[in-house]
Structure formats: C-alpha cells, structure tokens
Amino acid sequence: MAATVKKKIAVKQAGGLSGTRQGVVESDSRSTSRRVVVNYMAMHPKYGKFVRQRTILQVHDENNLSHTGDVVEVAPCRPLSKSKRWTLVRVVEKRGQQAAALKSVTELQK
C-alpha cells in the first residue's frame, strides 16, 4: 500500500501524470463542464495512409478556469456523471482571450 502511494507522489513530482492528453476546449457553455477535442493522426488499416481523427472528451473543470479555444491538459478520473470521465489538470495556453479579441476587432471593422 505504501509503495503505491510513494509511486503516485513521485509521478506527480516528476511533472507528468500518466494518461494525460492535450486538447482544445470546444465548448464552455455548461458550468464546471467542458467539451475538449483531442486531435491525432492514425494509420489507415488497409491503405497505410495517415488520416486525421479526433476524440471528444467531456471534462470536469471545478473552478471554471478554461474557456473556448484554450489548449488544456486533461487526465482520466473516476466517473463523475454519465459522460464525464476526465478532469482538467492545467490550462496550457490561453487562446480564448485572443479569439475574443480578434472577433471584436472584426466586428468593429464591419
């Protein structure tokens, strides 16, 4: 028991959690819940060509830190609801503010 606790602490101190993924927040309309899109390349089984694919994850964001367009890191957790199985680890890059600023500039130009 004590060995697994030490191992978990060592993993957290090393800076990375096992099973984490990075993605872009697609929707932040719900309170404490986010829709995150993880894009990746996979080889086609028959033709061998790499094709783009994506996974949509329902993520729990307790403090509402992320917004639409932000790049976030998520980790798996226990089931929190019917679809939420991931939790927010950190916001890697704040792109939501940049997107909002660009949108407002384009509206002013019209």
Secondary structure, DSSP 4 states (H G I P E B T S, - for coil): -HHHHHHHHHHHHHT--TT-EEEEEEE--STTEEEEEEEEEEE-TTT--EEEEEEEEEEE-TT----TT-EEEEEE-S--SSS--EEEEEEEE--HHHHHHHHHHHHHH-
